[in-house]
Amino acid sequence: MRVRIVGAGSVGRYMAVQLATSGHDVTILDQDPQVVSRHRWLHEGVHWEEGDGCEPATLARVGAAEVDVVAAVTGDDEDNLVVSLLAKQEYAVPRVVARVNNPNNEWMFNETWGVDVSVSTPHLLTGLVEEAVNVGSFVRLLSFDQGRARLAEVTLADTSPAIGNEIAALGLPRESTVVAVLRSAQVVVPRGDTVLLAGDEVLVLVTGDAEPDVRRVLVG
């Protein structure tokens, strides 16, 4: 897979090393010459380029027209949006991933700006905190495909109508899938005959407008 990462901060560098270690063709781009000079030997499989990712000519120089993924992960939301828009509209990049620094800006990171997947660290951390303390609540962890698909978690309370029932018998909508069950610090691969118990952490992938029905089945 050919990946171009714009932004060589700690997030971009970590991504670059992990992807290169997995055998992908990775180029990381940053406009700060000192950053490029300091880290260009970070990993032999990571190619470094100096330049402004908000400039079409720079993206063309790093081969944006031939890549599979562009990841805009700078510390500036404006820059990430501009990079995403250029990558999608000018170079038809199949998949554009963007980092959201300020959660108040998350509403802009959508297909209008060329973003296929946005990651908001503050929202993710908030969801993980809620997941840890809110038994019986429906907690969104991640969104995919401009919010059309969501990964959510429910820790089943004693009053959940799902307790004691097999997953196949729950009546979950077709637009949802139980992807994992965490029980007593172990991951249970869900099957149709898996019986849910109080205290189970149920991870479910929800698409479309199925969330209210999933909430009703698992929370009540």
C-alpha positions as CSV (number, residue, x, y, z in Angstrom):
1,M,0.0,0.0,0.0
2,R,1.3,3.5,-0.9
3,V,0.8,6.0,1.9
4,R,1.6,9.7,2.1
5,I,1.6,11.2,5.6
6,V,1.4,15.0,5.9
7,G,2.7,16.2,9.3
8,A,5.8,14.8,11.0
9,G,4.8,15.4,14.6
10,S,4.8,12.5,17.1
11,V,1.5,11.1,15.5
12,G,2.8,11.2,12.0
13,R,6.2,9.7,12.8
14,Y,4.6,6.9,14.8
15,M,2.2,6.1,11.9
16,A,5.1,6.2,9.4
17,V,7.3,3.7,11.4
18,Q,4.4,1.3,12.0
19,L,3.3,1.3,8.4
20,A,6.8,1.0,7.0
21,T,7.5,-1.9,9.4
22,S,4.5,-3.6,8.0
23,G,6.0,-3.4,4.5
24,H,4.1,-0.4,3.1
25,D,5.5,2.3,0.9
26,V,5.5,5.3,3.2
27,T,6.5,8.9,2.6
28,I,6.2,11.5,5.3
29,L,6.0,15.2,4.5
30,D,6.7,18.2,6.7
31,Q,7.4,21.9,6.0
32,D,9.9,22.3,8.8
33,P,13.4,21.6,7.5
34,Q,14.7,21.0,11.1
35,V,12.1,18.3,11.7
36,V,13.0,16.6,8.4
37,S,16.7,16.8,9.1
38,R,16.3,15.5,12.7
39,H,14.1,12.5,12.0
40,R,14.9,11.4,8.4
41,W,16.9,8.4,9.7
42,L,14.1,7.3,12.0
43,H,13.4,4.2,10.0
44,E,15.1,3.0,6.8
45,G,11.7,2.2,5.2
46,V,10.3,5.8,5.7
47,H,11.0,8.3,2.9
48,W,11.1,12.0,4.0
49,E,10.2,15.0,2.0
50,E,10.3,18.7,2.9
51,G,7.5,20.9,1.8
52,D,4.0,22.4,2.5
53,G,1.3,19.7,2.1
54,C,-1.2,22.5,1.5
55,E,0.5,23.3,-1.9
56,P,-0.8,21.2,-4.9
57,A,2.7,21.2,-6.4
58,T,4.1,19.6,-3.2
59,L,1.6,16.9,-3.1
60,A,2.2,16.2,-6.8
61,R,6.0,15.9,-6.0
62,V,5.4,13.2,-3.5
63,G,3.2,11.3,-5.9
64,A,-0.3,12.0,-4.5
65,A,-1.9,11.0,-7.8
66,E,-0.6,7.4,-7.5
67,V,-1.1,6.7,-3.7
68,D,-3.7,4.6,-2.0
69,V,-4.0,6.7,1.2
70,V,-3.2,10.2,2.3
71,A,-3.2,10.9,6.0
72,A,-3.3,14.6,7.1
73,V,-2.2,14.5,10.7
74,T,-0.6,18.0,11.4
75,G,-1.4,19.9,14.6
76,D,-3.5,22.4,12.6
77,D,-7.1,21.6,11.6
78,E,-7.1,24.1,8.8
79,D,-4.0,22.5,7.2
80,N,-5.5,19.0,7.6
81,L,-8.7,20.1,5.9
82,V,-6.8,21.8,3.0
83,V,-4.6,18.7,2.5
84,S,-7.7,16.4,2.5
85,L,-9.6,18.5,0.0
86,L,-6.6,18.7,-2.4
87,A,-5.9,15.0,-2.1
88,K,-9.5,14.0,-2.9
89,Q,-10.4,16.6,-5.5
90,E,-7.1,17.3,-7.3
91,Y,-5.5,13.8,-7.1
92,A,-8.6,11.5,-6.5
93,V,-6.9,9.7,-3.6
94,P,-9.1,6.7,-2.8
95,R,-8.8,7.1,1.0
96,V,-8.1,10.2,2.9
97,V,-7.7,10.1,6.7
98,A,-7.6,13.3,8.8
99,R,-6.7,14.1,12.4
100,V,-9.1,16.4,14.3
101,N,-7.2,18.5,16.9
102,N,-10.1,20.7,18.1
103,P,-13.3,18.7,18.7
104,N,-15.3,21.8,17.9
105,N,-14.1,21.5,14.3
106,E,-15.1,17.8,13.9
107,W,-18.3,18.7,12.0
108,M,-16.2,20.0,9.1
109,F,-14.3,16.8,8.6
110,N,-16.6,15.1,6.2
111,E,-16.8,14.2,2.5
112,T,-17.4,17.9,1.5
113,W,-13.8,18.5,2.5
114,G,-12.6,15.2,1.0
115,V,-12.3,13.3,4.4
116,D,-13.2,9.6,4.3
117,V,-12.2,8.9,8.0
118,S,-11.6,11.5,10.7
119,V,-10.1,10.7,14.1
120,S,-10.8,13.0,17.0
121,T,-8.5,12.1,19.9
122,P,-10.5,14.2,22.5
123,H,-13.8,12.5,21.5
124,L,-12.1,9.0,21.5
125,L,-10.7,9.5,25.0
126,T,-14.0,10.8,26.2
127,G,-15.7,7.7,24.9
128,L,-13.2,5.4,26.5
129,V,-13.7,7.2,29.9
130,E,-17.5,6.9,29.6
131,E,-17.1,3.2,28.6
132,A,-15.1,2.6,31.8
133,V,-17.5,4.2,34.2
134,N,-21.0,4.1,32.6
135,V,-22.6,0.6,33.1
136,G,-25.8,0.3,31.1
137,S,-25.0,3.2,28.8
138,F,-24.7,3.2,25.0
139,V,-21.2,4.7,24.4
140,R,-19.9,5.6,20.9
141,L,-16.2,4.9,20.5
142,L,-15.4,5.5,16.9
143,S,-17.1,6.7,13.7
144,F,-16.4,5.6,10.2
145,D,-17.5,6.6,6.7
146,Q,-18.4,10.1,7.7
147,G,-20.4,8.9,10.6
148,R,-22.5,6.4,8.7
149,A,-21.0,3.6,10.7
150,R,-20.3,3.7,14.4
151,L,-18.5,1.4,16.8
152,A,-20.3,1.5,20.1
153,E,-20.0,-0.2,23.5
154,V,-22.5,-1.2,26.1
155,T,-21.7,-2.8,29.5
156,L,-24.8,-4.8,30.3
157,A,-26.4,-3.7,33.5
158,D,-28.5,-6.1,35.6
159,T,-31.6,-4.6,34.1
160,S,-30.6,-5.1,30.4
161,P,-33.2,-7.1,28.4
162,A,-30.3,-8.9,26.6
163,I,-29.1,-10.8,29.6
164,G,-29.6,-14.5,29.4
165,N,-30.4,-14.4,25.7
166,E,-28.5,-15.8,22.7
167,I,-27.2,-13.1,20.3
168,A,-29.2,-14.6,17.5
169,A,-32.4,-14.3,19.5
170,L,-31.9,-10.6,20.5
171,G,-33.7,-9.2,17.4
172,L,-30.9,-6.8,16.5
173,P,-31.5,-4.9,13.3
174,R,-29.8,-6.1,10.1
175,E,-27.7,-2.9,10.1
176,S,-25.9,-3.9,13.3
177,T,-23.4,-6.6,14.2
178,V,-21.9,-7.7,17.5
179,V,-18.2,-7.8,16.9
180,A,-16.9,-8.8,20.3
181,V,-17.9,-9.5,23.9
182,L,-15.5,-8.7,26.7
183,R,-16.1,-10.9,29.7
184,S,-14.0,-11.2,32.8
185,A,-11.0,-9.6,31.1
186,Q,-11.2,-12.0,28.2
187,V,-12.5,-11.5,24.6
188,V,-15.3,-13.8,23.6
189,V,-15.8,-14.2,19.8
190,P,-19.5,-13.7,19.4
191,R,-21.6,-16.4,17.7
192,G,-25.3,-16.8,17.3
193,D,-25.6,-19.1,20.3
194,T,-23.4,-16.9,22.6
195,V,-25.5,-16.1,25.7
196,L,-25.0,-12.6,27.1
197,L,-24.4,-12.1,30.8
198,A,-24.6,-9.2,33.2
199,G,-21.4,-7.2,33.2
200,D,-20.5,-8.2,29.6
201,E,-19.0,-5.4,27.5
202,V,-20.6,-5.7,24.1
203,L,-19.0,-4.0,21.2
204,V,-21.3,-3.5,18.3
205,L,-20.9,-2.0,14.8
206,V,-24.0,0.1,13.8
207,T,-24.8,1.5,10.4
208,G,-27.6,3.6,9.1
209,D,-30.4,4.5,11.5
210,A,-30.2,1.3,13.5
211,E,-28.8,2.9,16.7
212,P,-32.1,3.4,18.5
213,D,-33.1,-0.2,18.0
214,V,-29.7,-1.5,19.1
215,R,-29.9,0.8,22.2
216,R,-33.4,-0.6,23.0
217,V,-32.2,-4.3,22.7
218,L,-29.0,-3.9,24.8
219,V,-29.9,-1.1,27.2
220,G,-33.7,-1.3,27.4
